[in-house]
């Protein structure tokens, strides 16, 4: 998790809702195979987009409050937050090209 910050139920508001840049929240769990497949891609993109977009990960095994509030029902789920609001949500494993397209919408 090079440039990716882990976010928790406790610091979600501070890290995500008050960010001056768009934030991509990756809801994941250690048992989720597509989550593990996307991890190196998200690490790479976090470096490439570091000046424009913040990417954070939330472990849904240890943080249940925010995922429940957000209605996260399947993993992986990515939410894009801009100005404290969800502006886009995608579910399921994604290719690098699909993630680049997603980030380019908001970067």
C-alpha positions as CSV (number, residue, x, y, z in Angstrom):
1,X,0.0,0.0,0.0
2,X,2.6,2.6,-1.1
3,X,0.6,5.8,-1.6
4,X,-2.7,4.3,-0.4
5,X,-3.8,5.4,3.0
6,X,-5.8,3.0,5.2
7,X,-9.0,4.7,6.4
8,X,-11.1,3.6,9.4
9,X,-14.6,4.3,10.7
10,X,-13.0,6.8,13.1
11,X,-11.1,8.9,10.6
12,X,-13.3,8.5,7.6
13,X,-14.8,12.0,8.0
14,X,-11.5,13.7,8.5
15,X,-9.7,11.9,5.6
16,X,-12.5,11.6,3.0
17,X,-15.2,14.1,3.6
18,X,-12.9,17.1,4.2
19,X,-10.4,16.4,1.4
20,X,-9.7,19.2,-1.1
21,X,-9.1,16.6,-3.8
22,X,-11.4,13.8,-5.1
23,X,-11.0,10.7,-2.9
24,X,-11.5,7.1,-4.2
25,X,-12.5,4.8,-1.3
26,X,-11.7,1.1,-2.0
27,X,-13.9,-1.1,0.3
28,X,-12.2,-4.4,0.6
29,X,-11.6,-7.5,2.7
30,X,-8.8,-10.0,2.9
31,X,-11.0,-12.9,1.8
32,X,-12.0,-11.1,-1.4
33,X,-10.1,-12.4,-4.4
34,X,-10.9,-9.5,-6.8
35,X,-9.9,-7.1,-4.1
36,X,-6.4,-8.7,-4.0
37,X,-6.2,-8.6,-7.8
38,X,-6.9,-4.9,-7.9
39,X,-4.5,-4.0,-5.0
40,X,-1.3,-3.7,-7.1
41,X,-3.2,-1.7,-9.8
42,X,-4.6,0.7,-7.2
43,X,-1.1,1.1,-5.7
44,X,0.3,2.0,-9.1
45,X,-2.5,4.5,-9.8
46,X,-2.2,6.0,-6.4
47,X,1.4,7.0,-7.3
48,X,0.5,8.1,-10.9
49,X,-2.5,10.3,-9.7
50,X,-1.0,11.3,-6.3
51,X,-1.2,15.1,-7.1
52,X,-4.8,14.9,-8.4
53,X,-6.7,12.1,-6.6
54,X,-6.3,10.5,-3.2
55,X,-6.9,6.7,-3.0
56,X,-7.8,5.2,0.4
57,X,-8.7,1.6,1.4
58,X,-11.2,0.6,4.0
59,X,-11.0,-2.9,5.5
60,X,-14.6,-3.9,5.9
61,X,-13.6,-6.8,8.3
62,X,-12.5,-4.3,10.9
63,X,-14.6,-1.2,9.9
64,X,-18.3,-2.0,9.6
65,X,-19.9,1.4,10.4
66,X,-19.1,3.4,7.3
67,X,-19.7,0.5,4.8
68,X,-23.1,-0.1,6.5
69,X,-24.0,3.6,6.3
70,X,-23.0,3.6,2.6
71,X,-24.9,0.4,1.8
72,X,-21.9,-1.5,0.6
73,X,-23.2,-5.0,-0.1
74,X,-20.5,-6.5,-2.3
75,X,-16.7,-6.3,-2.6
76,X,-14.7,-4.7,-4.0
77,X,-16.7,-1.5,-4.2
78,X,-15.1,1.8,-5.1
79,X,-16.7,5.1,-4.3
80,X,-15.5,8.5,-5.6
81,X,-16.1,11.4,-3.2
82,X,-15.9,15.0,-4.3
83,X,-16.7,17.8,-1.8
84,X,-17.9,15.3,0.8
85,X,-20.4,13.7,-1.5
86,X,-20.4,10.3,-3.4
87,X,-20.3,11.2,-7.1
88,X,-19.7,7.7,-8.5
89,X,-19.7,4.1,-7.3
90,X,-18.5,1.0,-9.1
91,X,-18.6,-2.6,-7.8
92,X,-16.6,-5.7,-8.7
93,X,-13.1,-6.3,-10.0
94,X,-11.9,-3.7,-12.6
95,X,-9.0,-3.7,-15.1
96,X,-6.4,-1.0,-15.0
97,X,-7.9,0.6,-18.1
98,X,-11.3,0.8,-16.4
99,X,-9.8,2.3,-13.3
100,X,-7.8,4.9,-15.3
101,X,-11.0,5.8,-17.1
102,X,-12.7,6.2,-13.7
103,X,-9.9,8.4,-12.3
104,X,-9.7,10.5,-15.4
105,X,-13.3,11.5,-14.9
106,X,-12.4,13.3,-11.7
107,X,-8.6,14.0,-11.8
